[in-house]
Amino acid sequence: MVFDPYSGETASLNADRRFVAASLSKLYALLTLYRAASQGELSLDDKITMRSSDVWAYGTGVLYKNPDKYPVGYTMTLRQCAKFMIKESDNTAELMLNRYLGEKRIEAELHRIGADSIRYWYPINTTTPHDILLVLKKIADPSYTSPQLSAEMLDLMTNTSFEDRLPQPLPEGTRVAHKIGSYESTFSDAGIVFPEEGGKGQEYYIVVFGEGAAQEEAIETIQDISLATYQTVTAHP
């Protein structure tokens, strides 16, 4: 699914089809956290402590892989936890923020923005390209949180540890604020592309899911779609 906010045009295929969200669900906690901060319900400098029940000892992340540096009982700010969750796609950090915020609060936030097709961990973590686009739009909307908080979320989504999908084939200097997801044979990437160096210019939104292909083939397809979209959107008549 591709959305051009300047023309208002959308191009999509299977935009309402359900896919496993995998780590794209981390965007829900991110938006809920920063929206709550914008409403004065919490401070991003508030502290959160890692519990043994938070440790997700597989998949992506650095917290569980470095128990000497980040033992159970390690305390960090909510802002730092969000950084682990997005930059490193840290599963333990996501569980920490889910616990802190509460899944009902996160679900209420999703319903508030109209992302009603998302099934958040029950019975399985699924979503649609359409609803991921809604989440991205609110993250990038400075009026939904604040200019500072929106910019901070986009910064967390830029130059992550996983730059081999949407960003990989694009010209050097292109900024991509994005989040990947991987679960079994479902691979995805969703974000906002800023074609000109420095993040200026006419940005566009892109959400890509692949299901049923091997990882290498899926990632190559995401790269192909990303490049074709860039060339189409940035083409001058």
Secondary structure, DSSP 8 states (H G I E B T S, - for coil): -EE-TTT--EE-SSTT--EE-GGGGHHHHHHHHHHHHHTTS--TT-EEE--GGG---SSS-STTT-TTTS-TT-EEEHHHHHHHHHHS--HHHHHHHHHHH-HHHHHHHHHHTT-TT-B-SSSS-EE-HHHHHHHHHHHH-TTTS-HHHHHHHHHHTBS-S--SSSSTTS-TT-EEEEEEEEETTEEEEEEEEE-STTS-S--EEEEEEEESS-HHHHHHHHHHHHHHHHHHHT---
